[in-house]
Amino acid sequence: MKPIKGLQAHRLKTRAEEKAFAERWDHKNEHGDILAHLLDNRAVQGGGVPRPSDRDYAVAATVIQWLGSDVGECFLRDMGYVKGKT
């Protein structure tokens, strides 16, 4: 799957953590289509694996990138996730 950037991709130039989240999402999708599997509702409705729209991919990429933002990191911290030291 080709990488699809989020709606705020311009922030990747100056926001290292957002860039890291976006790049990791791209990397995870190199050998599979995670979003298509997340949206797979065959168990509920039957049929084939759906083909997400470009908009679906952009929304998913935007949310993943947002997790690396200051507000996204605060959300993760509130949920109990703490960034490990590398």
C-alpha positions as CSV (number, residue, x, y, z in Angstrom):
1,M,0.0,0.0,0.0
2,K,1.3,3.4,-0.9
3,P,1.7,5.8,2.1
4,I,-1.2,8.3,2.4
5,K,-0.4,11.4,4.5
6,G,-2.7,12.8,7.1
7,L,-4.6,16.1,6.6
8,Q,-2.0,18.0,8.7
9,A,1.1,16.6,6.9
10,H,2.7,20.0,6.8
11,R,3.4,19.6,10.5
12,L,5.7,16.7,9.8
13,K,8.5,19.2,8.9
14,T,8.7,20.7,12.4
15,R,7.1,18.1,14.7
16,A,9.5,15.2,15.2
17,E,7.2,13.1,17.3
18,E,4.3,13.5,14.9
19,K,6.6,12.5,12.1
20,A,7.7,9.4,14.0
21,F,4.1,8.3,14.5
22,A,3.3,8.9,10.8
23,E,6.4,7.1,9.6
24,R,5.7,4.1,11.9
25,W,2.2,3.9,10.5
26,D,3.5,3.9,7.0
27,H,6.1,1.2,8.0
28,K,3.4,-1.0,9.6
29,N,1.3,-0.8,6.4
30,E,4.2,-1.8,4.0
31,H,3.3,-5.5,4.4
32,G,-0.5,-5.3,4.8
33,D,-3.4,-3.0,4.9
34,I,-4.2,-2.4,8.5
35,L,-7.1,-0.1,7.9
36,A,-8.8,-2.5,5.6
37,H,-8.5,-5.2,8.3
38,L,-9.8,-2.8,11.0
39,L,-12.8,-2.0,8.8
40,D,-13.5,-5.6,7.9
41,N,-17.0,-6.3,8.9
42,R,-17.4,-9.7,7.3
43,A,-18.2,-11.3,10.7
44,V,-21.2,-8.9,11.0
45,Q,-22.5,-8.5,7.5
46,G,-20.7,-11.1,5.3
47,G,-19.1,-10.2,2.0
48,G,-15.5,-9.3,1.2
49,V,-12.9,-7.2,2.8
50,P,-13.8,-3.6,2.2
51,R,-11.6,-1.2,0.2
52,P,-11.3,1.9,2.3
53,S,-11.6,5.2,0.4
54,D,-8.7,7.6,0.1
55,R,-10.5,9.8,2.7
56,D,-10.6,6.8,5.1
57,Y,-6.9,6.4,4.7
58,A,-6.3,10.2,5.2
59,V,-8.4,10.2,8.4
60,A,-6.6,7.2,9.8
61,A,-3.2,8.8,9.0
62,T,-4.4,12.1,10.6
63,V,-5.4,10.4,13.8
64,I,-2.2,8.4,14.0
65,Q,-0.1,11.5,13.5
66,W,-2.2,13.3,16.1
67,L,-1.2,10.8,18.7
68,G,2.4,12.2,18.4
69,S,1.2,15.8,18.9
70,D,1.3,17.5,22.4
71,V,-2.5,16.9,22.8
72,G,-2.3,13.3,21.5
73,E,0.6,12.6,23.9
74,C,-1.5,14.0,26.7
75,F,-4.4,11.8,25.7
76,L,-2.1,8.7,25.7
77,R,-0.6,9.7,29.1
78,D,-4.1,10.1,30.5
79,M,-4.8,6.6,29.4
80,G,-1.7,5.3,31.2
81,Y,0.7,5.1,28.3
82,V,4.1,6.7,29.1
83,K,6.7,7.2,26.4
84,G,9.7,5.0,27.1
85,K,13.3,6.1,26.9
86,T,15.1,5.0,23.8
